[in-house]
Amino acid sequence: MNSWSVSLLKRRQLELLIGDVVIFGISFLAASLVRFAQVDLTISEFLGKSSLWLVAPIMLLLYMGVFHTLNLYSLEEKQSSIGDTVFVFIGVTLVQLTMAAVMFVIGDYLIGRTILIVHAIPMLVGVSAWHWYFFFHMLPVQQSRRLFVVGSYASVHRLYEDLEALPVCEYEVVRVWHDFESEEKDWIESNEVGVRTQNHTDLREAMREVQADVLVCSIDRDTRETLMYEALGLRQEGIEVHDLPSFYSRYCGRVPVATVDITWMLQTMRNTEEGTVSERVRRIIDLIISGFLLLIASPLMLAISIAIKVDTRGPVFFTQERLGAHEIPFKVYKFRTMVPDAEKHTGPTWADEEDPRITRVGKLLRKTRLDEMPQFFNVLRGEMAMVGIRPIRQYFADMLEEEIPFYKLRFSIKPGLTGWPQVNHDYAGSVDGQIRKFEYELYYLANRSVFLDLYIMLKTVQVMLFGRGL
C-alpha cells in the first residue's frame, strides 16, 4: 500500500469502510435471494447471473464515493448518531436515485427493481448501526503506540504539537533525545515527555527504558553518525524506524520544509517526470473530465455570469498571468469575484476570506470553488491539469523563492485546478501560510499518483459541499 493511502485511509478509517463493504455485500445478497426466490431460480442459476457481478461492484463504488463525499468516513468532525443516520439515509437515497435513473435509460434487466428497493432497508439500518458502534465504542478504546523521537527542539516541538492536533492519533511521544536549552527542556517536561541528551547511553537501551516501540529520527548535521547506524540496526531487528520527513508525510499528510534536504528533494523528483505512462493517463483523464464537466456545467456557468453582471459592474471573467510548468507564463481564467481594478490602489496582495474587495456573489463562488470553473478551458488547452499545484503569479513566486527553500520544485509539474493543499488547508494569506501550503505541495510531489489524483477530485467535491479547505 502506498504511503499516501496509509495517511489518507488510516487504519481506523479502513476498518470503518470494510464494515460498510461487508454490510453492502450482505444486503445485496439478501435482496438478490429474495428477488430470485420469486422466479424460482436454483442456487447455481442464481450464481450464474453475470449481471449481478457487474452491477454489485458498480453500486459498491457508488456507495463508497457518496458516503465519502458526505463525510461519513471523517474522524475529524463526527456527527451525532442521529446526524450520522440522516447522512446515511441521504447517501442511500442518492445511490437509489442514480441507479433508478440508469435503469430508466437502459432498462431494469440487469438486477431488477426488487433488488434495488429491498437492499436499501438493511443497508440503511446496518450502516447506521455499524457507524454508531464504531464511533462510540470502538474508536475511543484505541491504544497509542509509544514514540521515541531523536531531533532538534524545533522539529520535536512541531511534531509534538501536530500529533496532538490530530483527531485520532495512534502515537504518544514518550521520550525526546537531544541537547536542549534549559527553557526548551522545561517545555517538553511540562508536557510529560522525558528529555535526555544523546550521549548518556545507547539508543537501544534508551528505548527499552521507556518501552518505546517506534523510533523517529530527525536527520541533520547535528545528528551523530553512530546514532544513524544504531537506528539502522534497530530497523534490522524489526523495530519500526522512520526519518522525520517520511513520518510527517505518512501520518500528517505534509512534509515540513525544515526537515528535508537536497537528497530527499532529488528523490521526490522521480514522481514529476513527464512522458511516462502515468502522465499520459492523467492527460486522458483530464480531457474526459474537463470536457464532460464543461458540457454539463454550461447552464450553471450561464447563471453565474448573469449573477455577476447583476451584482456589480465589470466583466464576467477575470484573466491573469500565472506561472505554469517550468515557470512558463500562461493566462488563467476565472469568474470575477472582486470589484473591478481590485489592485489599482493596493498592488499585488494576498487575498483572504474577509477581503473587502470580494463581491457578494464572489463570496459564494469562492466558498464553493465555482469561480474556478472557467479553468476547464485551461485544462483542455493543456496549460493546467485537473489535479496539481495551484498556479501562482510571478510577483509572489519571486518573493516566496527567497523565503522558502526548494520552492522552485513546485514548478516541475503542471498547475492544477485543485490540489492536495486545497482540500487540506485554509487560506494562505501570508508567507507563513504559504510555507504551510508548500509543505502540503511537497507531500503531493513525493506521493503523486493517478489514484491520489482521483482521491483529490473526490475530496474536492466534498470541500465544495461543506466548505472546507481552499
C-alpha positions as a printed Julia matrix, in Angstrom:
470×3 Matrix{Float64}:
   0.0     0.0     0.0
   1.35    3.45   -0.91
   2.34    5.82    1.88
  -0.34    8.32    0.77
  -3.08    5.7     1.18
  -1.87    4.9     4.7
  -2.19    8.55    5.75
  -5.47    9.19    3.95
  -7.23    5.99    4.88
  -5.82    5.41    8.32
  -6.3     2.02    9.82
  -9.36    3.15   11.73
 -10.99    4.61    8.64
 -10.17    1.43    6.75
 -11.94   -0.6     9.43
 -14.99    1.64    9.08
 -15.02    1.29    5.31
 -14.58   -2.51    5.42
 -17.6    -2.72    7.7
 -19.67   -0.83    5.15
 -18.44   -3.14    2.38
 -19.5    -6.21    4.38
 -22.92   -4.7     5.12
 -23.42   -3.88    1.45
 -22.48   -7.42    0.47
 -24.95   -8.94    2.93
 -27.72   -6.51    1.93
 -27.2    -7.03   -1.78
 -27.01  -10.82   -1.43
 -30.15  -10.96    0.72
 -32.08   -8.77   -1.71
 -30.89  -10.9    -4.63
 -32.06  -14.09   -2.92
 -35.48  -12.54   -2.33
 -35.66  -11.47   -5.96
 -34.73  -14.83   -7.44
 -36.86  -16.79   -4.97
 -39.8   -15.03   -6.63
 -38.9   -16.53  -10.01
 -37.92  -19.92   -8.54
 -34.25  -19.97   -9.58
 -31.82  -22.6    -8.28
 -28.62  -21.59   -6.45
 -26.48  -22.43   -9.48
 -28.73  -20.39  -11.75
 -28.64  -17.56   -9.24
 -24.84  -17.6    -9.05
 -24.68  -17.74  -12.83
 -26.4   -14.39  -13.25
 -23.49  -12.41  -14.68
 -25.37   -9.15  -14.36
 -25.15   -9.39  -10.57
 -21.36   -9.49  -10.62
 -21.34   -6.49  -12.94
 -23.77   -4.29  -11.02
 -22.66   -5.09   -7.46
 -19.12   -3.58   -7.76
 -20.51   -0.51   -9.5
 -23.08    0.05   -6.75
 -20.43   -0.54   -4.08
 -18.09    2.07   -5.58
 -21.01    4.45   -5.9
 -21.88    3.97   -2.21
 -18.29    4.48   -1.09
 -17.95    7.63   -3.19
 -21.23    9.13   -1.98
 -20.55    8.21    1.67
 -17.08    9.75    1.47
 -18.43   12.9    -0.13
 -20.97   13.17    2.69
 -18.07   12.99    5.19
 -19.18    9.7     6.72
 -15.59    8.43    6.91
 -14.17   11.54    8.56
 -12.69   11.08   12.02
 -12.22   14.83   12.42
 -15.83   16.02   12.55
 -18.07   13.31   13.92
 -21.81   13.84   13.63
 -24.22   12.82   16.37
 -25.78    9.36   15.99
 -28.95   10.98   14.62
 -26.99   13.24   12.27
 -24.97   10.27   11.04
 -28.15    8.31   10.31
 -29.53   11.28    8.36
 -26.42   11.38    6.16
 -26.54    7.6     5.66
 -30.18    8.0     4.58
 -29.19   10.76    2.17
 -26.39    8.6     0.78
 -28.59    5.55    0.28
 -31.24    7.73   -1.35
 -28.73    9.29   -3.76
 -27.48    5.86   -4.82
 -31.06    4.65   -5.25
 -31.93    7.64   -7.43
 -28.77    7.24   -9.5
 -29.39    3.55  -10.13
 -33.06    4.24  -10.86
 -32.0     6.78  -13.48
 -29.63    4.25  -15.04
 -32.37    1.62  -15.1
 -34.75    4.1   -16.68
 -32.29    4.63  -19.53
 -31.08    1.06  -20.14
 -33.92   -0.96  -18.59
 -34.09   -2.97  -15.37
 -32.97   -6.28  -16.83
 -29.57   -6.07  -15.08
 -30.78   -6.54  -11.49
 -34.48   -5.68  -11.32
 -36.24   -3.11   -9.19
 -36.84   -5.58   -6.33
 -33.13   -5.88   -5.54
 -32.71   -2.12   -5.7
 -35.55   -1.46   -3.27
 -35.16   -4.41   -0.88
 -31.41   -3.99   -0.29
 -31.84   -0.32    0.72
 -33.53   -1.13    4.06
 -30.83   -3.42    5.55
 -28.19   -1.12    4.05
 -29.62    1.91    5.87
 -30.12    0.1     9.17
 -26.85   -1.83    9.0
 -24.57    1.11    8.1
 -26.21    3.4    10.68
 -25.8     0.79   13.43
 -22.22   -0.01   12.41
 -21.17    3.66   12.38
 -22.78    4.21   15.79
 -20.94    1.21   17.25
 -17.65    2.19   15.64
 -17.59    5.84   16.73
 -18.99    5.4    20.21
 -17.48    2.05   21.22
 -14.52    1.02   19.04
 -12.83    4.35   18.35
 -12.45    5.6    21.97
 -10.53    2.48   23.11
  -7.66    2.83   20.65
  -4.3     2.21   22.31
  -1.46    4.6    21.47
   1.93    3.4    20.3
   4.93    4.75   22.2
   7.09    7.1    20.15
  10.78    7.8    20.78
  11.98   10.95   18.99
  15.56   11.99   18.23
  15.94   15.5    16.87
  16.34   19.21   17.36
  14.0    21.2    19.57
  12.29   22.91   16.61
  11.47   19.63   14.87
  10.41   17.86   18.07
   8.25   20.77   19.24
   6.41   20.9    15.94
   5.95   17.14   15.71
   4.54   17.03   19.24
   2.06   19.83   18.51
   0.96   18.34   15.19
   0.39   14.89   16.66
  -1.64   16.46   19.47
  -3.8    18.23   16.87
  -4.72   15.01   15.06
  -8.31   13.95   15.88
  -7.31   10.3    16.19
  -3.62    9.62   16.77
  -2.08    6.21   17.35
   1.18    7.67   18.67
   2.23    9.1    22.01
   5.62   10.83   22.39
   7.23    9.24   25.47
  10.86   10.3    25.13
  12.85   13.03   23.38
  16.58   12.65   22.86
  18.69   15.74   22.23
  20.64   18.56   23.88
  18.05   21.26   24.54
  18.44   24.59   26.25
  17.0    24.65   29.76
  13.86   26.6    28.82
  13.24   24.25   25.93
  13.67   21.26   28.2
  11.12   22.78   30.57
   8.59   22.97   27.71
   8.98   19.29   26.9
   8.85   18.21   30.53
   5.71   20.3    31.09
   4.09   18.03   28.52
   5.18   14.96   30.5
   7.8    13.93   27.96
  11.22   12.98   29.3
  14.29   14.67   27.8
  17.73   13.12   27.63
  20.97   14.06   25.89
  22.24   11.81   23.16
  25.46   10.73   24.86
  24.32    9.18   28.15
  23.55    5.68   26.86
  22.97    3.72   23.68
  19.77    4.11   21.68
  18.54    0.54   22.17
  18.8     0.8    25.95
  17.1     4.22   25.97
  14.11    2.87   24.02
  13.85   -0.17   26.26
  13.83    2.09   29.32
  10.54    3.76   28.31
   9.15    0.74   26.43
   9.04    2.68   23.16
   8.18    0.69   20.04
   8.62    3.32   17.29
  11.69    5.46   16.58
  11.62    8.76   14.64
  14.94   10.43   13.8
  15.48   13.96   12.55
  18.44   13.56   10.23
  20.52   16.72   10.12
  24.08   17.88   10.53
  23.81   17.66   14.33
  22.78   14.01   14.3
  25.67   11.72   15.2
  26.71    9.23   12.53
  26.93    6.46   15.13
  23.32    7.18   16.08
  22.21    6.59   12.5
  23.97    3.22   12.48
  22.22    2.37   15.74
  18.85    3.28   14.18
  19.66    1.13   11.15
  20.48   -1.78   13.44
  17.18   -1.39   15.26
  15.29   -1.47   11.95
  17.05   -4.73   11.05
  15.87   -6.13   14.37
  12.25   -5.37   13.45
  11.79   -2.04   15.26
   9.69    0.48   13.32
  12.08    3.31   12.36
  11.21    6.48   10.41
  13.1     9.56    9.35
  11.18   12.7    10.26
  10.09   13.73    6.71
   8.73   10.26    5.96
   6.9    10.1     9.3
   5.31   13.5     8.7
   4.36   12.52    5.16
   2.76    9.29    6.29
   0.8    10.49    9.31
   0.29   14.23    8.85
  -0.16   14.48    5.08
   2.56   17.09    4.59
   6.34   17.49    4.75
   7.8    20.4     6.81
  10.44   22.23    4.78
  12.81   22.37    7.75
  13.01   18.56    7.89
  14.21   17.89    4.35
  17.48   18.26    2.47
  18.65   18.16   -1.13
  18.9    14.35   -1.1
  15.24   13.99   -0.15
  14.27   16.55   -2.77
  16.1    14.71   -5.54
  14.32   11.5    -4.59
  10.92   13.16   -4.93
  11.71   14.27   -8.46
  11.1    10.74   -9.75
   7.38   11.43   -9.36
   7.47   14.52  -11.58
   8.9    13.06  -14.78
   6.98   13.87  -17.96
   6.28   11.43  -20.77
   5.56    8.46  -18.51
   2.53    6.2   -18.85
   1.03    7.86  -15.76
   1.31   11.28  -17.38
  -0.5    10.03  -20.48
  -3.22    8.51  -18.35
  -3.55   11.79  -16.45
  -3.92   13.71  -19.7
  -6.67   11.39  -20.93
  -8.5    11.69  -17.6
  -8.11   15.49  -17.72
  -9.62   15.71  -21.21
 -12.55   13.43  -20.39
 -13.44   15.03  -17.05
 -12.92   18.68  -18.05
 -14.85   18.23  -21.29
 -17.71   16.43  -19.58
 -17.94   18.93  -16.71
 -17.77   21.87  -19.09
 -20.68   20.41  -21.03
 -22.98   19.66  -18.09
 -22.0    22.82  -16.17
 -22.69   25.23  -19.03
 -26.2    26.16  -17.73
 -24.74   26.84  -14.28
 -21.93   28.91  -15.78
 -24.5    30.97  -17.67
 -26.44   31.58  -14.43
 -23.23   32.61  -12.64
 -22.39   35.03  -15.45
 -25.8    36.69  -15.11
 -25.45   36.9   -11.31
 -22.04   38.59  -11.62
 -23.38   41.19  -14.05
 -26.39   41.9   -11.83
 -24.27   42.14   -8.67
 -21.57   44.59   -9.84
 -20.38   46.37  -12.92
 -17.46   44.96  -14.79
 -16.5    41.91  -16.82
 -17.79   38.42  -16.03
 -14.42   36.72  -16.43
 -11.11   37.54  -14.81
  -7.84   36.7   -16.56
  -4.41   36.88  -15.03
  -0.93   35.72  -15.95
   0.27   32.82  -13.8
   3.3    30.55  -13.9
   2.79   27.05  -15.24
   5.08   24.05  -15.52
   8.76   25.05  -15.69
   7.69   28.63  -14.84
   6.23   29.2   -18.32
   3.6    32.01  -18.09
   0.03   31.45  -19.26
  -3.35   33.16  -18.9
  -5.62   31.64  -16.26
  -9.4    32.13  -16.46
 -11.76   32.6   -13.52
 -15.14   34.09  -12.79
 -14.6    37.58  -11.38
 -15.1    37.58   -7.61
 -13.69   41.02   -6.76
 -14.57   44.56   -7.67
 -13.06   45.8   -10.95
  -9.45   47.05  -10.7
  -9.12   45.49   -7.25
  -5.36   46.06   -7.14
  -5.39   49.58   -8.51
  -4.59   51.16   -5.14
  -3.04   48.23   -3.27
  -0.9    46.45   -5.81
  -0.48   42.65   -5.56
  -1.68   41.44   -2.15
  -2.74   38.15   -0.61
  -6.47   37.52   -0.63
  -8.28   36.16    2.43
 -11.83   35.27    3.42
 -12.55   38.74    4.82
 -11.06   40.69    1.92
 -13.32   43.75    1.41
 -12.66   43.67   -2.33
 -14.66   40.44   -2.7
 -18.19   40.95   -4.03
 -21.36   39.37   -2.61
 -21.57   36.84   -5.42
 -17.81   36.4    -5.23
 -18.0    35.2    -1.62
 -20.34   32.39   -2.59
 -18.28   31.48   -5.65
 -15.06   31.33   -3.65
 -16.61   29.29   -0.87
 -17.96   26.7    -3.31
 -14.95   26.9    -5.69
 -17.29   27.67   -8.58
 -15.16   30.66   -9.56
 -12.56   28.18  -10.86
 -14.88   26.56  -13.45
 -13.6    28.59  -16.45
 -10.24   26.88  -15.88
 -11.72   23.81  -17.57
 -10.66   25.66  -20.73
  -7.09   25.84  -19.39
  -7.21   22.1   -18.76
  -8.47   21.37  -22.28
  -5.69   23.51  -23.74
  -3.08   21.56  -21.78
  -1.92   24.52  -19.7
  -3.3    23.0   -16.5
  -4.31   19.62  -15.12
  -7.38   18.71  -13.1
  -5.1    17.99  -10.13
  -1.75   19.57   -9.46
  -0.28   22.55   -7.66
  -2.19   25.82   -7.91
  -0.62   28.35  -10.33
   0.92   31.44   -8.78
   1.81   34.9   -10.06
   5.39   35.85  -10.89
   5.39   38.57   -8.21
   4.57   36.17   -5.38
   6.77   33.4    -6.79
   9.83   35.69   -6.72
   9.05   36.69   -3.15
   8.45   33.16   -1.89
  11.53   31.73   -3.58
  13.57   33.98   -1.27
  11.7    32.82    1.83
  11.09   29.12    1.2
  13.84   26.61    0.39
  13.3    24.44   -2.7
  10.26   26.49   -3.71
  11.07   26.13   -7.42
  10.34   22.41   -7.14
   6.6    23.17   -7.32
   7.03   24.25  -10.96
   8.2    20.78  -12.03
   4.62   19.72  -12.9
   1.56   21.31  -14.47
  -0.52   23.51  -12.18
  -3.88   22.06  -11.23
  -7.46   23.22  -10.94
  -7.45   21.62   -7.5
  -4.75   20.04   -5.37
  -3.72   18.46   -2.1
  -3.34   21.8    -0.23
  -6.75   22.97   -1.47
  -8.55   20.07    0.24
  -6.49   20.19    3.45
  -5.56   23.81    4.15
  -7.33   27.13    4.67
  -6.5    30.49    3.08
  -2.74   31.07    2.85
  -2.8    34.85    3.03
   0.72   35.31    4.39
   4.26   33.99    3.98
   3.74   31.64    6.94
   0.54   30.38    5.36
   2.35   29.84    2.05
   5.06   27.86    3.84
   2.44   25.55    5.34
   0.77   25.28    1.94
   4.1    24.38    0.32
   4.5    21.58    2.87
   1.3    20.01    1.52
   2.65   20.51   -2.01
   5.82   18.65   -1.06
   3.69   15.77    0.15
   1.86   15.7    -3.17
   5.1    15.76   -5.17
   6.54   12.92   -3.09
   3.42   10.74   -3.34
   1.97   11.77   -6.68
  -0.05    9.08   -8.46
  -3.17    8.71  -10.59
  -5.01    7.19   -7.63
  -4.11   10.12   -5.37
  -5.35   12.49   -8.1
  -8.7    10.66   -8.23
  -8.94   10.85   -4.44
  -8.28   14.61   -4.51
 -11.01   15.08   -7.12
 -13.45   13.24   -4.88
 -12.28   15.22   -1.86
 -12.76   18.46   -3.83
 -16.44   17.64   -4.28
 -16.67   17.24   -0.51
 -14.95   20.6     0.01
 -17.39   22.28   -2.37
 -20.35   20.85   -0.48
 -19.1    21.51    3.06
 -16.81   24.5     2.51
 -13.53   23.16    3.86
 -10.02   23.9     2.64
  -9.04   26.23   -0.17
